[in-house]
C-alpha cells in the first residue's frame, strides 16, 4: 500500500466552508478515489497556516519525526483549488518547493467530492 502525506489549507479547514476538516481527503485516500489511484495509507497530515511560512519545514519535520517517507505528497483540494485562492501562496509554487525540499512527488488536489 502506498504511503502518502497530505497538506491541508488550515484557514479553509478551520472556517468550515465546505469541509469540516480533513475527512474528505482521508476518505479519498482510504478508498483510492479522486486523485488517489489506489487505496493509500496516510502517514502525515500537515495544515498550512497563514501565511504559509512554516509549511515546508513542518512537512520536513513530520517526515523526519514519523520516520516514514511518503511515496507522494498531496496538496488537499481545498489548498489546490480554493476559490478565491490563497492570497499568500500559489499551490504550484508550493508543490515545487515541497518537491525540492523532500525529493517527493507532489500532487495538486485530493478529491472531487462536493
Secondary structure, 3 states (H helix, E strand, C coil): CEEEEEEEEHHHHHHCCCCCCCHHHHHHHHHCCCCCCCCEEEEEEEEECCCCCCHHHHHHHHHHHHCCCCCEEEECHHHHCCCCCCCCCCHHHHHHHHHHHHCCEEEECCCCCC
